[in-house]
Amino acid sequence: MSCGRPYTSPRPAKLKTLQNILQETEEEKRAVLLDLVPWKKSKKPELQELQAMLKREGLESELYADNPGTKYGRHKHDFDDFVLIVSGKMKIETDEHEWILKPGDRLNLPANTFHRAEVLGRDEVRYLSAAK
């Protein structure tokens, strides 16, 4: 003998397929990618330390250097770009934001994000760039 009424589970409004979940996960990754990650340690970063950080994330990087006053006009890349300052200062602007990057600071730029860059100060800037 049973008591009460039979249990019926609430019906979900929409069942998610694996494809929906994977697509949402990929979109979430892109949605949070445009980000400045400031250097928070008291001592200046070493090149090898920064390269190792990127490598732990599965990113291979190349080292670049630009002279004071170098400017790159508005452009975009068809890949996600990760810029990590080793020494010097660089200003990077998108249509919505502007950042001044110092040693250890990292900017994550999603693919197809229009941006400009300028080396600030009297010293060259050295930076790592990694693509995904």
Sequence and secondary structure as in RCSB ss.txt:
>XXXX:A:sequence
MSCGRPYTSPRPAKLKTLQNILQETEEEKRAVLLDLVPWKKSKKPELQELQAMLKREGLESELYADNPGTKYGRH
KHDFDDFVLIVSGKMKIETDEHEWILKPGDRLNLPANTFHRAEVLGRDEVRYLSAAK
>XXXX:A:secstr
   S        SS   HHHHHHHHHHHHHHTTSEEE   SSS   HHHHHHHHHHTT  EEEEEE TT EEEEE
  SS EEEEEEESEEEEEESS EEEE TT EEEE TT  EEEEEESSS EEEEEEE 
